C-alpha cells in the first residue's frame, strides 16, 4: 500500500507541474522547462511524503472498501495530497519571491 500512496503523491505533483507548463508552452509563454519547476516539484514530493507517512498509517483501508475499490480511493487521496502540496509549495515560492523583489 505504501507504493500506491507514494506513486499517487508523485503523479499528483507531476500533474501539477506538467499541465501548467504544457499550457504555457502551447500559448508561447514558455519555451523550455525551467529548473524552478523541478525544484518546487522536488520540494512538494518531499513534503507530501512526510505528511503521507505521518497521516496514512492511521488510514484504515479495510473500512473504506475492499480490493480494488480501497486501492483506488487510497490512490485518489494520495494524488490529491501531491497535487495540493505542490500548489502550496508553488504559492509559497511566489510569495517569497514577491517579498524578495518588491518590498
Secondary structure, 3 states (H helix, E strand, C coil): CHHHHHHHHHHHHHHHHHHHHHHHHHHCCCCCCCHHHHHHHHHHHHHHHHHHHHHHHHCCCCCCCCCHHHHHHHHHHHHHHHHHHHHHHHHHHHHHHHHHHCC
